[in-house]
Amino acid sequence: MNQHYNQNYTRDQIDEILAMIQDCIREGRFIISKNENRQENIDFINEYNLNSRRQKEILLKIKTEDFCHSLQNTKIGFEHEVLYVFCPQVTLFNFDGIEELVDIYTKFNLIDSESGKRVVVISFHKRNKPIDYLFR
């Protein structure tokens, strides 16, 4: 496991973090990154034909048991931010209509702003590397 990954959390702490993330999602105070650096997110959304309602549904079904680790943001100017990684397993239908059980790698940035908390979903794609779950 990467030395920069932090799994030093209790179940209660992750319950609380996940509740804050999902409150933001429920209230529409979130965005899934789809810029040029996040082609993997765009491809995933297109491959499984995930409209915004379905994307939100998937994010709201994430459970504490799906938590993997947190890590510090390494982007210049954002080093104070903590990113949270969850990897739920979701049944999806691919472009050909074939049902698949997919591990979805999600990475959340929970941001405090003047107008309250908001969430940036930095990663929203198929898992592409091994992960360790904290509570499984």
C-alpha positions, 0 to 999 in steps of 0.5 A: 500500500502507498505510504501516502495513503491514510487508513487511520480512521474509525468507522464513526469518522468515515460515517461522518465524512460520508454523511457530509459528502452525501449531503452535498450530493443530495443538495446538488452541491457537487460536481464530477470532474470532466476536464481534459485531465479526467478523460477516464471519468468521461469515458466511464460515464459514456461507456455505461450511459450514466445520466446525471440522475444515475451518477447521483444515485450511484454516489448516494449508495456508497457505504462506509464499507466502501472506504479505502483510504484518504490522501493529501492533495498533491496539486500546487496550492491545494496541499491542505486538502484531504481526498477520500477514496471509496470503491463501491461495487455497482451493477451497470449495463455497458454500451452493448446492454450487457450487465456487469458488476463494476468496481467504481473508483471514486475520489472525493474532495470535500471543500469548505467554502464561504457558502458552505461545504461542497464536493468535487468528485475527482475520480469516477471511473472503473477501478484500474489498480488494486485497493485495500478496503479499511472495513472489509 
